[in-house]
Amino acid sequence: MDVSRWPALETLSRVLLAVGVGLFVGLEREWRGKEAGLRTFAFVSMLGALGGLLGTPFAIAAIAGAATLILVVNWASIQAGQGIELTTSAALLVMTVTGVTCGLGHRFTPAAVAVITAGLLAWKERLASFSHRLTAEELRSAILLGILAFTIFPVLPTRPVDPWGLVYPRAAFTTVLLIAALGFVNYVLLKAAGPRGIAITGFLGGLVNSTVTVTEMAERTRVGGSSWIAPASRAIALATMAMLLRNAVLLGILAPPALRAALPTFLALLAAAAAFAAWQRKSEEGAPVPELPLRSPFSLRSALYYGLLFVALEVLGETGRRALGEWGLYVVSLVGGLVSSASSVASAGSLGSHGLVPWALAGNAALVASLASIAVNAIIVGRVARVPALVRATVGMVVVLLLTGCAVLVGQRLVEHRLQERAGLDPGAVHALTCRAPGAGLAGTT
């Protein structure tokens, strides 16, 4: 081979990177007292780098040599009565291939693989503990979510399937997957964190399902008595914050301009809920922490429920807007928010992203759905807890949030009209223009 093709500094940097990532991963194995430790991992990674530098046949030979070394290590482990070193063997093989990528000139890939490999090795106990706590239903939920995301979603049509241009199958399914994925991640966070405090439980529970969280807090207060009033009030405020944050993120993913239009109101609502939670913090110490009875994060039944509800809200929202103007969409969002604020927000964002409603109207509809979900909290607490102090605290929070949201919305509208008047525009004409869907007349062919 022509050595002139191997610049000294470049070749040295590739070899040193391979040695570095091998040492990084081997450090964890050395710490655990394994036979294959720092030097072994550095050697196999450097062997892979040399194979990558020399060419494909040598890279294959390097991997084969590492495989032979793995067999020797396992034979020695079996002879010593320690069993097969499957994890160490897999790590050695991964680092050999990682060394090959170093020899080929990659930088980011081997570094990222080394960090991930070391993390998987170091978090052995935590990963094993988490997997052992999984139930069969949770495992089936994860598999089902993967099937829906990677098998069914890619084959769905992107164009509307109805003559009115209202139903977009892939958009509807995207929303279902998005809501399910958010719920799944939040469920995992709650399960991993455990009930370490009512505040954490309330916030993470609100991300999964704020209605379930508020209901559980109300039930615990009814059973636990007056010592639960302040902690439950704070948890309800934090669950409300989590619901608002989830809805804002959902709207931002589906329709960023709609979120920009609604952002001041979302921020005001979050600030008001945070202030209420901080005010109720004083009496939380010493109160028992509840286990929220959250069901499996995803199921086929819930997927069909969210999908059909989303499609129904989207069709009703656009039909109402066409028949009654913006008030029709507001009414649908209000009713939908009483059932599922996430689906209502997703519906409003989808309508905006497809050009069926203006961004401001989509953002306002999402806010109406969120405010409706907040109002439901007072009804739930009143029916479940039946503790006057908790009912008064929750109703007070709900009233403050509703007034805050309405005040910011009205203030935004007044500011817009004032700016339009100063610019010499007719507010009525501008409002009529902005209430038309962006790209009206093209939605059916998008």
VOPAGU-2260 file (C-alpha; in pm, 1 decimal, decimal comma):
REM VOPAGU-2260
SITE   aa  ch    i         X         Y         Z
SITE  MET   A    0       0,0       0,0       0,0
SITE  ASP   A    1     120,1     350,8     -82,6
SITE  VAL   A    2     208,8     507,7     253,3
SITE  SER   A    3     189,7     854,4      97,7
SITE  ARG   A    4    -189,1     820,1     117,2
SITE  TRP   A    5    -157,6     815,8     496,9
SITE  PRO   A    6     -85,3    1171,5     616,8
SITE  ALA   A    7      87,7    1140,5     951,9
SITE  LEU   A    8    -126,4    1381,7    1156,8
SITE  GLU   A    9    -457,9    1261,3    1014,3
SITE  THR   A   10    -363,8     896,5    1066,3
SITE  LEU   A   11    -246,3     965,3    1420,8
SITE  SER   A   12    -568,0    1152,0    1505,5
SITE  ARG   A   13    -779,1     859,2    1386,5
SITE  VAL   A   14    -579,5     604,8    1585,9
SITE  LEU   A   15    -578,8     822,3    1898,0
SITE  LEU   A   16    -955,5     874,0    1872,5
SITE  ALA   A   17   -1000,8     496,4    1853,8
SITE  VAL   A   18    -779,5     447,3    2158,7
SITE  GLY   A   19    -965,7     722,4    2344,1
SITE  VAL   A   20   -1313,7     579,5    2288,0
SITE  GLY   A   21   -1184,9     232,0    2377,2
SITE  LEU   A   22   -1041,7     359,6    2703,9
SITE  PHE   A   23   -1362,5     550,1    2777,8
SITE  VAL   A   24   -1577,1     237,3    2752,4
SITE  GLY   A   25   -1313,8       7,9    2905,3
SITE  LEU   A   26   -1300,4     225,9    3216,9
SITE  GLU   A   27   -1646,9     107,5    3320,3
SITE  ARG   A   28   -1555,4    -259,4    3263,0
SITE  GLU   A   29   -1232,7    -214,8    3458,5
SITE  TRP   A   30   -1427,2     -56,5    3746,5
SITE  ARG   A   31   -1654,5    -360,9    3758,7
SITE  GLY   A   32   -1354,2    -592,7    3777,9
SITE  LYS   A   33   -1403,3    -759,7    3439,3
SITE  GLU   A   34   -1124,9    -952,1    3268,3
SITE  ALA   A   35   -1163,2    -733,6    2958,3
SITE  GLY   A   36   -1097,6    -382,8    3087,0
SITE  LEU   A   37    -916,3     -63,9    2991,7
SITE  ARG   A   38    -635,4    -209,6    2781,1
SITE  THR   A   39    -845,5    -476,8    2612,7
SITE  PHE   A   40   -1105,4    -229,1    2493,0
SITE  ALA   A   41    -836,8      14,9    2379,6
SITE  PHE   A   42    -662,9    -263,4    2182,7
SITE  VAL   A   43    -976,6    -388,9    2006,3
SITE  SER   A   44   -1077,9     -33,9    1916,5
SITE  MET   A   45    -731,0      38,0    1778,5
SITE  LEU   A   46    -741,8    -291,6    1587,9
SITE  GLY   A   47   -1065,2    -179,1    1425,3
SITE  ALA   A   48    -911,1     159,6    1338,6
SITE  LEU   A   49    -616,9      -9,4    1165,1
SITE  GLY   A   50    -858,7    -229,7     973,2
SITE  GLY   A   51   -1055,3      77,1     862,6
SITE  LEU   A   52    -734,4     250,0     750,2
SITE  LEU   A   53    -613,4     -52,1     550,7
SITE  GLY   A   54    -942,7    -123,4     370,9
SITE  THR   A   55   -1251,8    -341,4     377,8
SITE  PRO   A   56   -1077,6    -684,9     382,9
SITE  PHE   A   57    -863,1    -579,2     677,3
SITE  ALA   A   58   -1165,9    -429,6     858,1
SITE  ILE   A   59   -1346,2    -763,3     823,4
SITE  ALA   A   60   -1033,8    -942,6     946,7
SITE  ALA   A   61   -1018,3    -706,8    1249,4
SITE  ILE   A   62   -1378,3    -782,9    1338,8
SITE  ALA   A   63   -1310,5   -1156,2    1298,5
SITE  GLY   A   64   -1007,4   -1123,4    1524,5
SITE  ALA   A   65   -1215,5    -947,0    1787,2
SITE  ALA   A   66   -1473,6   -1223,9    1761,3
SITE  THR   A   67   -1197,9   -1478,4    1826,2
SITE  LEU   A   68   -1086,3   -1279,1    2129,4
SITE  ILE   A   69   -1446,0   -1276,1    2255,3
SITE  LEU   A   70   -1458,9   -1655,7    2228,6
SITE  VAL   A   71   -1135,7   -1684,4    2430,0
SITE  VAL   A   72   -1267,5   -1446,3    2699,0
SITE  ASN   A   73   -1590,9   -1640,7    2731,6
SITE  TRP   A   74   -1408,7   -1975,2    2741,6
SITE  ALA   A   75   -1190,4   -1847,6    3025,9
SITE  SER   A   76   -1498,3   -1715,1    3206,5
SITE  ILE   A   77   -1676,3   -2048,8    3175,6
SITE  GLN   A   78   -1370,1   -2235,8    3297,9
SITE  ALA   A   79   -1359,9   -2007,5    3600,0
SITE  GLY   A   80   -1725,6   -2086,8    3672,9
SITE  GLN   A   81   -1845,4   -1731,0    3607,1
SITE  GLY   A   82   -2068,0   -1802,0    3305,9
SITE  ILE   A   83   -2075,1   -1631,6    2967,6
SITE  GLU   A   84   -1985,5   -1259,6    2954,3
SITE  LEU   A   85   -2257,3   -1158,1    2708,6
SITE  THR   A   86   -2258,7    -785,4    2790,2
SITE  THR   A   87   -1879,9    -752,0    2777,1
SITE  SER   A   88   -1870,6    -953,1    2454,0
SITE  ALA   A   89   -2128,9    -728,6    2291,2
SITE  ALA   A   90   -1940,5    -418,3    2407,4
SITE  LEU   A   91   -1611,8    -550,4    2265,4
SITE  LEU   A   92   -1776,3    -618,0    1929,2
SITE  VAL   A   93   -1936,7    -272,8    1923,0
SITE  MET   A   94   -1607,6    -102,4    2004,1
SITE  THR   A   95   -1428,1    -297,4    1731,0
SITE  VAL   A   96   -1674,0    -166,8    1471,8
SITE  THR   A   97   -1648,9     177,7    1633,2
SITE  GLY   A   98   -1273,3     161,3    1582,5
SITE  VAL   A   99   -1333,1      84,1    1215,2
SITE  THR   A  100   -1538,3     404,3    1185,8
SITE  CYS   A  101   -1248,9     594,3    1345,0
SITE  GLY   A  102   -1013,4     449,8    1084,4
SITE  LEU   A  103   -1251,1     561,9     809,6
SITE  GLY   A  104   -1231,4     920,4     934,9
SITE  HIS   A  105   -1554,2     955,0    1131,2
SITE  ARG   A  106   -1552,8    1178,0    1436,9
SITE  PHE   A  107   -1903,8    1224,4    1573,3
SITE  THR   A  108   -2025,0     866,8    1521,4
SITE  PRO   A  109   -1755,6     686,6    1726,2
SITE  ALA   A  110   -1774,1     945,6    2004,5
SITE  ALA   A  111   -2152,9     917,6    2025,3
SITE  VAL   A  112   -2141,1     535,4    2017,4
SITE  ALA   A  113   -1880,7     531,6    2295,7
SITE  VAL   A  114   -2092,1     756,4    2519,4
SITE  ILE   A  115   -2405,7     549,8    2457,3
SITE  THR   A  116   -2221,2     221,9    2516,1
SITE  ALA   A  117   -2067,6     345,5    2841,3
SITE  GLY   A  118   -2409,2     470,2    2954,2
SITE  LEU   A  119   -2573,8     135,7    2885,8
SITE  LEU   A  120   -2300,1     -44,9    3077,3
SITE  ALA   A  121   -2302,5     195,9    3373,2
SITE  TRP   A  122   -2683,2     204,6    3405,9
SITE  LYS   A  123   -2715,3    -172,3    3419,8
SITE  GLU   A  124   -2886,0    -179,9    3759,6
SITE  ARG   A  125   -3126,5     105,2    3685,8
SITE  LEU   A  126   -3224,7     -33,2    3346,9
SITE  ALA   A  127   -3275,4    -380,7    3492,4
SITE  SER   A  128   -3479,2    -242,9    3782,0
SITE  PHE   A  129   -3696,8     -37,4    3547,3
SITE  SER   A  130   -3755,5    -328,2    3308,2
SITE  HIS   A  131   -3847,5    -560,5    3594,3
SITE  ARG   A  132   -4112,2    -312,7    3712,4
SITE  LEU   A  133   -4280,2    -311,8    3372,1
SITE  THR   A  134   -4610,8    -488,9    3347,7
SITE  ALA   A  135   -4722,1    -698,9    3053,1
SITE  GLU   A  136   -4977,9    -432,3    2962,3
SITE  GLU   A  137   -4711,6    -158,6    2953,2
SITE  LEU   A  138   -4487,4    -372,6    2733,1
SITE  ARG   A  139   -4775,4    -441,0    2493,8
SITE  SER   A  140   -4848,6     -68,6    2485,3
SITE  ALA   A  141   -4491,9      11,4    2379,6
SITE  ILE   A  142   -4498,3    -254,0    2106,4
SITE  LEU   A  143   -4835,8    -135,4    1978,5
SITE  LEU   A  144   -4717,3     224,6    1966,5
SITE  GLY   A  145   -4416,4     114,7    1760,6
SITE  ILE   A  146   -4636,4     -80,4    1518,6
SITE  LEU   A  147   -4868,8     214,9    1466,6
SITE  ALA   A  148   -4578,7     459,2    1422,0
SITE  PHE   A  149   -4354,3     258,5    1190,1
SITE  THR   A  150   -4593,3      24,5    1009,0
SITE  ILE   A  151   -4931,9     190,8     965,3
SITE  PHE   A  152   -4841,5     560,4     959,3
SITE  PRO   A  153   -4612,8     552,9     647,6
SITE  VAL   A  154   -4886,6     406,7     422,2
SITE  LEU   A  155   -5162,9     656,0     510,4
SITE  PRO   A  156   -5261,2     910,4     241,3
SITE  THR   A  157   -5148,3    1268,3     289,0
SITE  ARG   A  158   -5435,5    1426,2      92,2
SITE  PRO   A  159   -5793,1    1469,1     217,7
SITE  VAL   A  160   -6015,8    1168,1     151,1
SITE  ASP   A  161   -6350,6    1351,5     156,0
SITE  PRO   A  162   -6491,8    1584,8    -110,4
SITE  TRP   A  163   -6501,4    1879,6     135,0
SITE  GLY   A  164   -6130,5    1864,3     216,8
SITE  LEU   A  165   -6182,9    1816,6     589,7
SITE  VAL   A  166   -6036,2    1474,8     676,3
SITE  TYR   A  167   -5661,1    1425,4     638,9
SITE  PRO   A  168   -5584,6    1065,3     745,5
SITE  ARG   A  169   -5212,7    1112,5     797,4
SITE  ALA   A  170   -5262,9    1439,4     987,4
SITE  ALA   A  171   -5521,0    1274,3    1211,8
SITE  PHE   A  172   -5291,3     977,7    1274,0
SITE  THR   A  173   -4995,5    1209,4    1336,1
SITE  THR   A  174   -5194,2    1379,1    1609,5
SITE  VAL   A  175   -5291,1    1044,7    1763,5
SITE  LEU   A  176   -4926,8     935,9    1769,4
SITE  LEU   A  177   -4814,9    1269,9    1906,3
SITE  ILE   A  178   -5062,6    1264,0    2194,0
SITE  ALA   A  179   -4982,8     898,2    2263,2
SITE  ALA   A  180   -4607,2     957,4    2254,3
SITE  LEU   A  181   -4631,2    1255,9    2491,0
SITE  GLY   A  182   -4846,9    1052,2    2726,4
SITE  PHE   A  183   -4610,0     755,0    2704,3
SITE  VAL   A  184   -4300,6     963,2    2782,0
SITE  ASN   A  185   -4475,4    1138,4    3070,1
SITE  TYR   A  186   -4597,0     803,5    3202,4
SITE  VAL   A  187   -4240,9     668,7    3195,6
SITE  LEU   A  188   -4115,2     978,9    3378,1
SITE  LEU   A  189   -4380,4     940,6    3646,0
SITE  LYS   A  190   -4307,5     569,9    3684,6
SITE  ALA   A  191   -3933,0     631,1    3703,5
SITE  ALA   A  192   -3961,9     920,4    3950,7
SITE  GLY   A  193   -4215,5     744,5    4168,5
SITE  PRO   A  194   -4428,3     928,7    4421,1
SITE  ARG   A  195   -4138,3    1129,2    4568,8
SITE  GLY   A  196   -4365,5    1416,8    4656,8
SITE  ILE   A  197   -4711,2    1545,0    4593,4
SITE  ALA   A  198   -4568,0    1825,9    4379,0
SITE  ILE   A  199   -4382,2    1587,8    4145,0
SITE  THR   A  200   -4675,7    1349,5    4138,9
SITE  GLY   A  201   -4921,1    1627,1    4059,8
SITE  PHE   A  202   -4711,3    1778,6    3780,7
SITE  LEU   A  203   -4614,8    1453,2    3609,2
SITE  GLY   A  204   -4965,8    1318,6    3656,1
SITE  GLY   A  205   -5103,1    1633,7    3494,3
SITE  LEU   A  206   -4882,3    1574,6    3191,6
SITE  VAL   A  207   -5031,7    1228,2    3152,2
SITE  ASN   A  208   -5393,7    1308,6    3238,5
SITE  SER   A  209   -5489,8    1615,1    3441,0
SITE  THR   A  210   -5846,4    1491,8    3497,2
SITE  VAL   A  211   -5725,0    1168,9    3659,9
SITE  THR   A  212   -5478,9    1363,1    3874,5
SITE  VAL   A  213   -5736,4    1615,4    3997,2
SITE  THR   A  214   -5985,9    1337,3    4066,9
SITE  GLU   A  215   -5730,6    1140,2    4269,6
SITE  MET   A  216   -5627,9    1446,4    4472,9
SITE  ALA   A  217   -5991,9    1523,3    4546,8
SITE  GLU   A  218   -6054,5    1164,5    4654,4
SITE  ARG   A  219   -5748,4    1160,6    4880,3
SITE  THR   A  220   -5861,2    1485,8    5042,4
SITE  ARG   A  221   -6207,4    1345,9    5107,0
SITE  VAL   A  222   -6052,2    1043,7    5281,7
SITE  GLY   A  223   -5749,6    1211,0    5443,8
SITE  GLY   A  224   -5918,6    1517,0    5585,7
SITE  SER   A  225   -5795,7    1869,7    5646,6
SITE  SER   A  226   -5423,0    1782,7    5636,7
SITE  TRP   A  227   -5461,0    1714,6    5266,0
SITE  ILE   A  228   -5621,3    2047,4    5168,4
SITE  ALA   A  229   -5309,3    2256,4    5101,1
SITE  PRO   A  230   -5101,5    1974,0    4942,8
SITE  ALA   A  231   -5392,0    1870,9    4719,2
SITE  SER   A  232   -5456,4    2232,6    4619,8
SITE  ARG   A  233   -5093,3    2270,2    4518,3
SITE  ALA   A  234   -5096,3    1941,9    4327,5
SITE  ILE   A  235   -5411,8    2050,5    4140,7
SITE  ALA   A  236   -5243,6    2380,5    4047,6
SITE  LEU   A  237   -4933,5    2195,4    3925,6
SITE  ALA   A  238   -5147,0    1949,1    3727,6
SITE  THR   A  239   -5317,4    2248,6    3566,1
SITE  MET   A  240   -4976,4    2396,2    3482,5
SITE  ALA   A  241   -4869,5    2066,3    3328,0
SITE  MET   A  242   -5186,3    2050,7    3117,8
SITE  LEU   A  243   -5128,6    2406,1    2989,6
SITE  LEU   A  244   -4764,4    2331,2    2913,4
SITE  ARG   A  245   -4855,9    2009,7    2729,9
SITE  ASN   A  246   -5121,5    2188,0    2522,9
SITE  ALA   A  247   -4882,8    2470,1    2435,1
SITE  VAL   A  248   -4616,3    2222,8    2322,1
SITE  LEU   A  249   -4873,7    2029,3    2121,2
SITE  LEU   A  250   -4997,0    2346,7    1951,1
SITE  GLY   A  251   -4640,4    2458,8    1884,6
SITE  ILE   A  252   -4551,5    2131,1    1715,7
SITE  LEU   A  253   -4861,1    2128,2    1494,2
SITE  ALA   A  254   -4894,5    2501,9    1423,7
SITE  PRO   A  255   -4607,8    2724,6    1547,7
SITE  PRO   A  256   -4768,1    3051,3    1422,3
SITE  ALA   A  257   -5084,5    2966,5    1618,3
SITE  LEU   A  258   -4875,9    2919,9    1932,8
SITE  ARG   A  259   -4708,3    3256,6    1875,6
SITE  ALA   A  260   -5051,7    3417,2    1861,3
SITE  ALA   A  261   -5165,8    3242,9    2181,3
SITE  LEU   A  262   -4833,9    3252,9    2366,9
SITE  PRO   A  263   -4903,5    3563,1    2582,7
SITE  THR   A  264   -5220,9    3405,4    2719,5
SITE  PHE   A  265   -5055,1    3067,8    2779,0
SITE  LEU   A  266   -4770,6    3239,1    2965,1
SITE  ALA   A  267   -5013,8    3442,2    3176,8
SITE  LEU   A  268   -5209,7    3129,3    3267,6
SITE  LEU   A  269   -4891,8    2939,1    3354,5
SITE  ALA   A  270   -4773,2    3227,6    3572,9
SITE  ALA   A  271   -5106,6    3246,4    3755,8
SITE  ALA   A  272   -5112,8    2869,9    3819,0
SITE  ALA   A  273   -4749,0    2880,8    3937,6
SITE  ALA   A  274   -4829,0    3164,2    4178,3
SITE  PHE   A  275   -5122,2    2968,9    4319,9
SITE  ALA   A  276   -4903,5    2657,0    4363,4
SITE  ALA   A  277   -4634,9    2859,7    4542,2
SITE  TRP   A  278   -4896,0    3011,4    4773,1
SITE  GLN   A  279   -5022,1    2665,7    4874,9
SITE  ARG   A  280   -4675,3    2522,4    4940,9
SITE  LYS   A  281   -4658,3    2603,3    5312,6
SITE  SER   A  282   -4866,6    2310,0    5444,8
SITE  GLU   A  283   -4738,5    2027,4    5226,5
SITE  GLU   A  284   -4470,9    1890,1    5460,1
SITE  GLY   A  285   -4568,5    1570,4    5638,3
SITE  ALA   A  286   -4865,9    1484,1    5420,3
SITE  PRO   A  287   -4875,5    1130,6    5275,7
SITE  VAL   A  288   -4798,7    1094,6    4906,7
SITE  PRO   A  289   -5056,9     929,6    4681,2
SITE  GLU   A  290   -5005,0     660,7    4423,2
SITE  LEU   A  291   -5193,0     779,3    4116,6
SITE  PRO   A  292   -5398,3     498,1    3958,5
SITE  LEU   A  293   -5279,1     574,7    3604,5
SITE  ARG   A  294   -5360,9     311,7    3349,5
SITE  SER   A  295   -5134,7     185,2    3076,7
SITE  PRO   A  296   -4998,8     476,2    2871,1
SITE  PHE   A  297   -5130,2     349,9    2538,2
SITE  SER   A  298   -5379,2     100,2    2404,0
SITE  LEU   A  299   -5560,8      34,9    2078,7
SITE  ARG   A  300   -5885,5     147,2    2237,3
SITE  SER   A  301   -5737,3     479,8    2344,6
SITE  ALA   A  302   -5581,5     524,2    1998,7
SITE  LEU   A  303   -5919,6     477,0    1830,2
SITE  TYR   A  304   -6084,0     705,7    2086,7
SITE  TYR   A  305   -5836,8     989,1    2032,8
SITE  GLY   A  306   -5840,7     942,1    1656,1
SITE  LEU   A  307   -6217,7     948,1    1621,6
SITE  LEU   A  308   -6250,5    1235,5    1868,7
SITE  PHE   A  309   -5985,8    1433,8    1682,1
SITE  VAL   A  310   -6149,9    1377,7    1343,9
SITE  ALA   A  311   -6494,4    1462,0    1484,9
SITE  LEU   A  312   -6369,0    1783,2    1645,6
SITE  GLU   A  313   -6182,8    1882,2    1330,7
SITE  VAL   A  314   -6485,2    1825,1    1106,9
SITE  LEU   A  315   -6725,6    1993,5    1351,4
SITE  GLY   A  316   -6484,5    2280,5    1405,4
SITE  GLU   A  317   -6442,6    2359,1    1036,6
SITE  THR   A  318   -6812,4    2302,1     966,3
SITE  GLY   A  319   -6905,1    2531,2    1253,7
SITE  ARG   A  320   -6661,3    2794,8    1133,2
SITE  ARG   A  321   -6805,9    2784,1     783,5
SITE  ALA   A  322   -7163,8    2802,4     909,0
SITE  LEU   A  323   -7128,8    3034,3    1210,1
SITE  GLY   A  324   -6792,8    3199,5    1159,8
SITE  GLU   A  325   -6527,3    3189,4    1429,3
SITE  TRP   A  326   -6788,6    3140,5    1703,1
SITE  GLY   A  327   -6870,5    2797,9    1563,9
SITE  LEU   A  328   -6511,0    2682,4    1615,8
SITE  TYR   A  329   -6509,4    2834,5    1963,5
SITE  VAL   A  330   -6821,0    2640,6    2062,8
SITE  VAL   A  331   -6673,7    2313,0    1936,0
SITE  SER   A  332   -6343,8    2381,2    2117,1
SITE  LEU   A  333   -6532,1    2462,6    2436,8
SITE  VAL   A  334   -6729,0    2138,1    2429,1
SITE  GLY   A  335   -6425,0    1936,7    2319,7
SITE  GLY   A  336   -6214,2    2085,3    2598,7
SITE  LEU   A  337   -6459,6    1948,3    2853,0
SITE  VAL   A  338   -6387,4    1599,0    2717,1
SITE  SER   A  339   -6024,0    1610,8    2603,1
SITE  SER   A  340   -5830,8    1936,7    2583,0
SITE  ALA   A  341   -5538,1    1764,4    2407,8
SITE  SER   A  342   -5758,7    1643,9    2121,0
SITE  SER   A  343   -5926,6    1984,7    2093,2
SITE  VAL   A  344   -5593,4    2167,8    2084,9
SITE  ALA   A  345   -5460,6    1922,6    1827,3
SITE  SER   A  346   -5773,1    1973,1    1616,7
SITE  ALA   A  347   -5736,2    2351,0    1623,6
SITE  GLY   A  348   -5366,7    2326,8    1538,7
SITE  SER   A  349   -5435,6    2088,0    1252,3
SITE  LEU   A  350   -5702,5    2317,1    1108,1
SITE  GLY   A  351   -5454,0    2602,6    1116,9
SITE  SER   A  352   -5169,3    2400,9     966,3
SITE  HIS   A  353   -5389,1    2295,5     673,2
SITE  GLY   A  354   -5493,9    2653,1     603,8
SITE  LEU   A  355   -5858,7    2599,4     700,5
SITE  VAL   A  356   -5857,7    2865,8     974,1
SITE  PRO   A  357   -5630,6    3165,0    1042,6
SITE  TRP   A  358   -5350,0    3124,0    1290,6
SITE  ALA   A  359   -5498,5    3361,5    1547,7
SITE  LEU   A  360   -5830,6    3176,7    1541,5
SITE  ALA   A  361   -5655,3    2840,3    1584,0
SITE  GLY   A  362   -5458,6    2975,0    1879,9
SITE  ASN   A  363   -5770,8    3121,6    2042,2
SITE  ALA   A  364   -5959,6    2795,2    1993,2
SITE  ALA   A  365   -5676,5    2606,8    2165,7
SITE  LEU   A  366   -5697,7    2851,4    2455,0
SITE  VAL   A  367   -6074,4    2804,2    2480,8
SITE  ALA   A  368   -6026,1    2426,6    2502,5
SITE  SER   A  369   -5760,5    2470,0    2772,8
SITE  LEU   A  370   -5980,8    2706,9    2972,3
SITE  ALA   A  371   -6268,5    2459,5    2947,9
SITE  SER   A  372   -6041,1    2188,0    3087,4
SITE  ILE   A  373   -5945,9    2418,8    3375,0
SITE  ALA   A  374   -6312,5    2488,1    3451,8
SITE  VAL   A  375   -6381,7    2114,4    3475,5
SITE  ASN   A  376   -6144,0    2094,5    3774,2
SITE  ALA   A  377   -6385,2    2288,7    3993,1
SITE  ILE   A  378   -6670,8    2054,6    3901,4
SITE  ILE   A  379   -6458,8    1743,9    3970,0
SITE  VAL   A  380   -6340,7    1868,4    4309,4
SITE  GLY   A  381   -6691,8    1972,1    4407,9
SITE  ARG   A  382   -6839,3    1633,0    4321,9
SITE  VAL   A  383   -6557,3    1411,3    4452,7
SITE  ALA   A  384   -6388,6    1583,0    4747,9
SITE  ARG   A  385   -6688,1    1747,0    4914,9
SITE  VAL   A  386   -6442,5    1935,3    5136,6
SITE  PRO   A  387   -6548,6    2302,0    5141,1
SITE  ALA   A  388   -6196,6    2439,6    5191,6
SITE  LEU   A  389   -6056,1    2247,2    4892,3
SITE  VAL   A  390   -6358,3    2340,2    4681,5
SITE  ARG   A  391   -6313,0    2708,7    4766,0
SITE  ALA   A  392   -5941,1    2695,6    4688,1
SITE  THR   A  393   -5996,3    2520,0    4355,1
SITE  VAL   A  394   -6283,5    2745,7    4252,9
SITE  GLY   A  395   -6072,5    3048,7    4343,6
SITE  MET   A  396   -5788,0    2923,5    4125,2
SITE  VAL   A  397   -6023,3    2843,1    3837,5
SITE  VAL   A  398   -6188,0    3186,4    3855,0
SITE  VAL   A  399   -5851,1    3362,8    3863,4
SITE  LEU   A  400   -5724,0    3161,7    3565,8
SITE  LEU   A  401   -6040,6    3216,7    3364,2
SITE  LEU   A  402   -6035,4    3590,5    3433,7
SITE  THR   A  403   -5664,7    3606,4    3352,7
SITE  GLY   A  404   -5709,1    3424,8    3023,4
SITE  CYS   A  405   -6007,5    3634,9    2918,6
SITE  ALA   A  406   -5835,5    3959,4    3020,7
SITE  VAL   A  407   -5520,7    3882,7    2819,9
SITE  LEU   A  408   -5725,9    3777,2    2516,0
SITE  VAL   A  409   -5935,5    4095,0    2528,6
SITE  GLY   A  410   -5623,4    4301,3    2584,5
SITE  GLN   A  411   -5456,8    4148,2    2279,3
SITE  ARG   A  412   -5762,6    4224,7    2065,3
SITE  LEU   A  413   -5774,2    4586,4    2187,6
SITE  VAL   A  414   -5404,4    4634,5    2118,3
SITE  GLU   A  415   -5445,4    4489,0    1768,2
SITE  HIS   A  416   -5737,0    4722,9    1694,1
SITE  ARG   A  417   -5545,8    5022,1    1830,5
SITE  LEU   A  418   -5243,8    4942,4    1612,9
SITE  GLN   A  419   -5467,8    4897,5    1309,9
SITE  GLU   A  420   -5635,5    5232,0    1372,8
SITE  ARG   A  421   -5299,5    5404,9    1404,3
SITE  ALA   A  422   -5192,1    5245,9    1077,3
SITE  GLY   A  423   -5501,1    5391,1     908,9
SITE  LEU   A  424   -5670,1    5054,8     853,2
SITE  ASP   A  425   -6033,8    4968,9     911,9
SITE  PRO   A  426   -6037,5    4718,7    1203,1
SITE  GLY   A  427   -6357,1    4556,8    1077,6
SITE  ALA   A  428   -6218,0    4502,6     730,7
SITE  VAL   A  429   -5888,3    4371,5     867,0
SITE  HIS   A  430   -6070,1    4135,6    1104,2
SITE  ALA   A  431   -6287,9    4003,2     822,1
SITE  LEU   A  432   -5980,7    3948,5     610,1
SITE  THR   A  433   -5784,7    3769,8     881,7
SITE  CYS   A  434   -6078,9    3544,0     962,2
SITE  ARG   A  435   -6054,2    3393,8     616,2
SITE  ALA   A  436   -5853,3    3077,7     599,7
SITE  PRO   A  437   -5498,5    3124,3     467,6
SITE  GLY   A  438   -5495,4    3002,3     113,2
SITE  ALA   A  439   -5875,9    2975,9     107,8
SITE  GLY   A  440   -5998,9    2770,7    -182,9
SITE  LEU   A  441   -5677,4    2567,1    -194,1
SITE  ALA   A  442   -5729,1    2355,6     116,5
SITE  GLY   A  443   -5894,1    2075,4     -75,6
SITE  THR   A  444   -5593,3    2040,1    -303,7
SITE  THR   A  445   -5319,6    2073,2     -40,4
